[in-house]
Amino acid sequence: MKMLTRQLFTSYLWLCLSFISGLSAANPNVVYVLADDLGWGDLRSFNPGSKIHTPHLDRMAAQGMRFTDAHSGSSVCTPTRYGILTGRYSWRTRLKSGVLGGFSTHLIDPDRYTVADLMKEQGYDTAMIGKWHLGWDFVFKEGEPNDRFLLRENEVIDYEGKVRNGPDVLGFDYYYGHCGSLDMAPYVYVENGRVTAPPDRITVNHDYKGFWREGPTGSDFDHVQVTPNFVDRACRYIDEQAKSGQPFFLYLALPSPHTPILPLDKFMGTSNTNFYGDFVRQVDWHMGQIMEALDRNGLVDNTLFIFTSDNGCSPRADFEELKKAGHNPGGIFRGNKADIYEAGHRVPFIAHWPDGITGGSVSEATICLTDLFATLADIAGAGIPQNAAEDSVSFLPALKGEADRVRDATVHHSINGSFAIRKGVWKLALCPGSGGWSDPRPAEAKLLDLPPIQLFNLEDDPGETTNVHATHLEVVRELYLLLGSYIMNGRSTPGPAQTNEEDTPFEPAGFETIKRKLNL
C-alpha cells in the first residue's frame, strides 16, 4: 500500500494545523521545471562565456542558489524523469539503456510511491504539465494495413479510450501533457486520461533542427505552440491555486529546447548564435512568465522554484554552428547528451526560495535529480517508506548553507547502459570512450582498443582529458566495489536491501584483466 497509516495521520494533522494557523515557510509551494536537453554551459550564470542572453534565469540564480555540481540521473530523457519522480535510478527497472517511445507502455509501477504521492499526503495539490515520456497505456484497437494512423502492426490507438497508468495513478491530482519528446508520435495532448482532440492529419518535419517523426497529429496540436501552451497552462494553474490557499506541487516538464527546435518568430535571430540559441532564449522568457505568475499572486517568497535540465545538450543543436558563434553548450566539460562524460549529465540547477535560501549563494555540493524526493520529504518533515526513494538524498542542508557535501557517491548512466560512479574528486567510468554520441563512440572505442575503464580526477581535470586508472588502482577498486554494492543492494541509501527488476550488468567487455589487477 502506498499510503501508510502513520503518513495519513500526519497528513490529517497537518491539514488541521494549517487550517488553524495558515501556511508557513515550513510548507512552501513547489514549482519544479525540467528543461529538455539544455546544456550546463547555456546559461550565463553558470558559464560566463555563454553567448546566449538568459536574463530571467540569471536573475533567478542571483536571487537564489545555483548548484554547480548537479547531475541528471541519466544522460537521456526517460531514465532521468523516472528518477525525479521516484527517487530511484531507472536502471533498476526494465529500462537498462535508451529511452521509451511515444506509445510505450508505462514504466513506473502504479504501486510505486512517488514524490507526488508524498506531497499529496502532506496536503498539497499536485499537478503535472508537459512532456511525460515515462510511458502510459493507450488503448489500441484493430486497424487496416493502409490506415494512415497506424502506429503498430495492424493496430491503431482508440483515441476515445481512456489512457491508463499515467500521472493520475502516481500521485498527481491533475495532468495535461504529451506522451514523449516532440519528435515522437502520436502528437496529441492527454488531459487526465483523455485525448483532448483526435488526430485529423499526418505531419512530419525532415529539417535537421526542426525534425519530428511522421505521425498522426491532433487537431489542436501545433508543434511550435506546444511549449507556450504548457507554460500558459502552468501559469493558469498557479493563479487558480493562489485563490484556493492550498499549497501546491507543480511539475512542469518542458519539451524544449529539445528537437524539434522551433523558436517562436519573436525569438528568431535574437541570440546571435543559431536556432538552438534562440530557443534557449525562449525558454528563459517562459521562466520569466512563471516568476511573474508567482509574483502577481504574492507567492514568490514562499515558493521553492527549481529550474534544471534532464541531461546535456544534443548534437541536434549543431555544435559547429554554435562553435563559430563562440558558444559551447557543455561549457568546460567534455561530451554531450547521451554520454558518460560530464556534459552528458552535469546540468544547470537553480533553486529560488526567498523564505528559505540566502540569495546570491552558490553550492558546490554534488547533487542528483533523484534527490528531489528526499529533499521535499525533509522540508515537509515527512517520513519515506523503506521501499521508496532508494537513491534519493536530501540536499536541504546545502540549500540552507549548512553543508558542502550531502552525497557519499553518485551513479551516472549513459544511453548504451554504461555506468560511472563519482565520489569526491574521483569519477570511475566503466566503459571505453563516451558510451554515447560523442567521440569516441562505443564502436569506435572498441576498434581503437581503448581501456575498458576510465578514471578521472575532476578537480585537476574537469575536462576529462587524462585517464589515470593505471596509476590509481586503489581508487578504482574502492569505486568499483561501491558501485557493485549499490547495484546488488537495490539502493544507494541506508536501509534494507531492495530488489532490482532483472539483472543489471555493469562490467564492460575486457574488464576481467582489470579485475585480476585489482585482486577481485
Beta strands, then each sheet from edge to edge (+ up, - down):
strand 1: 29-35
strand 2: 65-71
strand 3: 125-131
strand 4: 140-142
strand 5: 155-157
strand 6: 174-178
strand 7: 190-191
strand 8: 194-195
strand 9: 199-205
strand 10: 212-218
strand 11: 248-253
strand 12: 303-309
strand 13: 346-352
strand 14: 361-363
strand 15: 367-368
strand 16: 410-413
strand 17: 419-423
strand 18: 426-429
strand 19: 454-457
sheet 1: 8+ 7- 6+ 3+ 11+ 1+ 12+ 13- 2+ 14+
sheet 2: 8+ 7- 6+ 3+ 11+ 1+ 12+ 13- 2+ 15+
sheet 3: 4+ 5-
sheet 4: 9+ 10-
sheet 5: 16+ 17- 18+ 19-
end
